[in-house]
Amino acid sequence: MSYATKEATFAYLKQFPKYAKDFYRFNGDFFVSSLGLGTFRKEPYREENYVVNYKDSVKMAVLNGINLIDTAINYRYQVSEEEIGEALEELFADGKASREQLVITSKAGFLPLEFPFPENPYQWINETVVDSGLATKEEIIIDQHCLSPQYLRWSVEKSLKNLKLETLDILFLHNPETQLGYIDYKTLLKRIEKAFKLFEKLVEEGKIKSYGLATWNGFLYEETHKEYMSLGDIVKIAQKVGGKNHHFKYVQSPFNLGKPEAYNFTNQKGPDGRYYTLMQAIQGFGLQFMASSSLLQLNLFKGKFSPDVGEALGTSDFNDVASALQFARSGGAISALFGAVDPTHVEENLTLAYLPSASKESMNRVAGNTNAL
């Protein structure tokens, strides 16, 4: 098979019997590590981002118990996907892992350009996207974001080629709220509906197994904010497009010590029409949450954490990075993502695998939560 399976991911986790029992979570389709490796680096135009290589980190992760690898076509102008593809190809060829053991996710929505950098990015967009009929100029927002079905199909197929895979386990529609302020909310929902119709076709074609939304602040803002999105509206679209057995299953959103709103800010209506936190609403709709930006792109570490954080999370004997990851993976996420170019950082973060997740009471204490019950 060309995608993660329950049997293979269970066999994978059995290789790590010393890890805490809850380090792996079962979502009905596969077992997944509660820490996942992300491959985002900010400021992608900086040349220094292309000196580094994620291959060794991907291998370190897979060989030591992390079976979730997350990326996006626009991360480092497609280079992150290409490096993951090279690492996976080598792991599979050496018999050190199988495709069925791993959960691979990517995202579509942003225009990726490519490396080496095109001399004229606008010309690249016109030639690659507009002139080839993937989208009209009106469908491209601020020269960087596009939700036309033709473009999204091209993006997915390009990602599969970069990753050297036949199927993505999860495809995320990437930050659709980017378009709000340039188009109105109803227009955005119509574009998401067209995207979901495409995604259901891609499931039928075997190119993806399921899909979701990866957002930054879209699900976390107050309801009156211009970039706010209602999870209930998105679920209705999925049900309209795919029926009861639709394949919209995941929401990826930031969750960390500096940005805990998904856990403690009541702003989303659940299926009963009452307001809940994002995590509660996700659970109510039968979806699954994946925590992104677990370390807030390292902005959490401008000062040393209070000893109270480690005490509450059970990480007093660990460093602040471990405390941050412990928080991110303990709030209800199926997995919490962190980025690491240096494979030794992956190894260091995996010391957390021996520790049970923090309790709900501890999480409430640290998050200062008053809404989640």
Order of alpha helices (4+ residues) and beta strands (2+ residues): alpha-beta-beta-beta-alpha-beta-alpha-beta-alpha-beta-beta-alpha-beta-alpha-beta-alpha-beta-alpha-beta-beta-alpha-beta-alpha-alpha-beta-alpha-alpha
